[in-house]
Amino acid sequence: MGNAEYLNRPDETGSETETLREKLRDYYGTAMTGGFPTAVIDLGRVETMSDEELRREAEKNGIR
């Protein structure tokens, strides 16, 4: 499964908010270890984002 397929997989865990939070953790964690160390800042922000902020951030990054 490619990264885009993984990040856009259907919600299997229940809460949409927690699913988006998990997908964004994966997205920024991968970016951080893939040569973009400043992604750690975004990774930290994901933990404190509201439901609406998570939805906007996911949309901005093409994550459904």
N, C-alpha and C positions, 0 to 999 in steps of 0.2 A: 504494500500500500504506500503510495507516494505521500509526501508531506501535505500537499493540498487536500488529497482525499481524506487523510487522517484528521486534519483540522476541520473539515467540513462534514464529518461523519454525523449520523443522526444522534440525537440525545439518548443515551442509554442509561444514564445515571440518575435521572429524576429531575432535579432542579435545574432549570435553564441557566440561572445565575451561576451556580457552581460549575456547570458544564462549560460556560463561557470562560469562567475564571481559570479552569483547568486548561482549556485550549490556549488561552493567552499565556499562561505559565509555560506551556510547551513551546509556543511560538517565540517568546522572548528568551527562554532558556536555550533554545536551539540557536538563536541569533547570537547570544552571548558566547556560547562555546564555539560558534562557527566563525569567530573573528570580529565580532562587534561587541566589545566589552562594555560599551556604554548602555547596552540593552539591559544591564543589571538595574539601572535606574527605573526603566519601565517595568521590569519584573517586580520590583519592590512596590511600585504604585498599584499594580494589579491587586495586591492583597487588601488595599483600603478603598478600592473603587466601589461606588454605589452600583445598584442594578443598572441604572440608566447609563452611567459612565462605562460600565462593562460592555453594554450593547453598542454604544458609540465607538468604543475602542476596537471591538471585534469587527464592526462594519468597516471602519477605517482601514483595517488590515485584511479585509476580504474573508473573514472568518464568520461562518454561519452557525 
